[in-house]
Each structure stands twice: as C-alpha cells, then as structure tokens.
C-alpha cells in the first residue's frame, strides 16, 4: 500500500510540474506570437527625412507654399497712389 501511495504522489507531483511548465510554455508562445505580429505590422518605420520626402508630403508642402504665396501676393500688389493737391 505504501509503495502505491508513493507512486500516486510522485505522479501527481509530475503532473503538477507539467501543468505549470505547460502553462508557462503557452504564455511564452502567445507572447512570442504577439511580438512577431507587432513586428510585421510595424514594418519599416520611416525616418523623419524619409517621411518628409514622400510624394504625399511634398504635395502638401507645395500646396501650403502656393497658398502662402497667393495670400501674400495680394499684399504686394502695386497700389495706386493718388497725388492730391489742395488749393
């Protein structure tokens, strides 16, 4: 009876350790999968210089510059000056 009881206890302890290790392994696998998916989603991150020279960014820059030019061009238009003489 004592030998059987020891085997049962030993097997229970092994199962307990297996469950703990198995849970840790599952958690590690999930964490690794999440990390890999984040890497794929992030892809290549652009530097500031690369981001500023994309066609879309250059188009926005040109549009802003054109709008500023048109706004200031009206201020710089030659204004007619009147020479008024009082008698």
Buried (B, 14 or more C-beta within 10 A) or exposed (E): EEEEEEEEEEEEEEEEEEEEEEEEEEEEEEEEEEEEEEEEEEEEEEEEEEEEEEEEEEEEEEEEEEEEEEEEEEEEEEEEEEEEEEE
